[in-house]
Amino acid sequence: MAEIIYKKESYEITRSIYDVYNILGNGFLESVYHEALEHELNRRGIPFVSKPEIKIHYRDIILQHTFIPDIVCYDKIILELKSVSQLMDAHIAQIMNYLKASGIKLGMLVNFGERDGVVIKRIVL
């Protein structure tokens, strides 16, 4: 059985996500969940950067275009937040590209918009 990457950190982030969902429920815009999650991460002392600009390397140059994930925690876990009725393959592709471009190994795709509760998908590169 494979070991869970960043187990302790993931657990703390997951607790924060569930706290936000338990208080707000579903039906809000992504920006509302983003702001609430920032507050929760701060409250728990989890180090994070919101909307960091990350450069994309192509061969021997750095492209002018950048990508901006929603949140990066502990300098090693990307959180991509959604508030949609159902996650799609494009959402998974988005976080996979973020992981490839950044060199970060773990992403958490979080959807606050599903009717039956918050959905968290761990994506490991």
ABEGO torsion letter per residue (X at the ends): XBBBBGAAAAAAAAAAAAAAAAAAEBGBBAAAAAAAAAAAAAAAGBBBBBGBBBBBBBEABBBABBBBBABBBGGABBBBBBBBABBBAAAAAAAAAAAAAAGBABBBBBBAABAAEBBBBBBBX
